[in-house]
């Protein structure tokens, strides 16, 4: 029980030292992740479309 109490106290002290992001930073990073995800999805979708078209045109006649 003593070890658990010590662990919780140390965890609380460590969380107090964490440099938490501001609301503005969280919004900026969230928007950045969404934009990058959309760009990657469009890129991979276009590659899939191109390769599917090539396979249908040249391999499946």
N, C-alpha and C positions, 0 to 999 in steps of 0.2 A: 504494500500500500504506500509505503514511503517513497519507493522508486517512481510510482505513478504520479504522486504529488510533486516530486522533484521534476519529473519530465514535463508536467503541465506548467509549472512555474517557468522552466527554461524556455518552453515553447512560447509562452506569453511574452517573455522578455525578448525573444528573437523576433517575434512579430512586431514588437514595438520599434525595432530597429530597421524594419523593412522600409525602403523608399517607395511608397505607393504612388502610382501614376495619378495625375489629376484627371478631372472629368473631361477636359479638353483633349488630353492625350489619349484617353480611352476611346473617345469618339473618333479621333483621327486614325488611330490604329484599326478600329473596327471597320471604318470606311475603306481603308487601305486593303485590308484582308478581303473584303467583299469585292472590290475592284479587281484585285489580282486573281481572285477565284473566277470571276466572270471572264477575264481575259484568257486565262488558261482553259476554261471550258470552251470558249469560242475557238481557240486555237486547236484544241484536240477534236472538237466537233468538225471543224473544217478539214482536218487531216483525215478523219474517218470518212467524211463525204468524198473527198478526192480519191482515197484508196479504194473505197467501195465502188466508185464509178469506174476506176481503172480496172478493177477485177472483173466487174460485169462486162466491160467493153472488150477486154482482151483475153480473159480466161474463160468466161461463161458466154458462149456465143449463141 
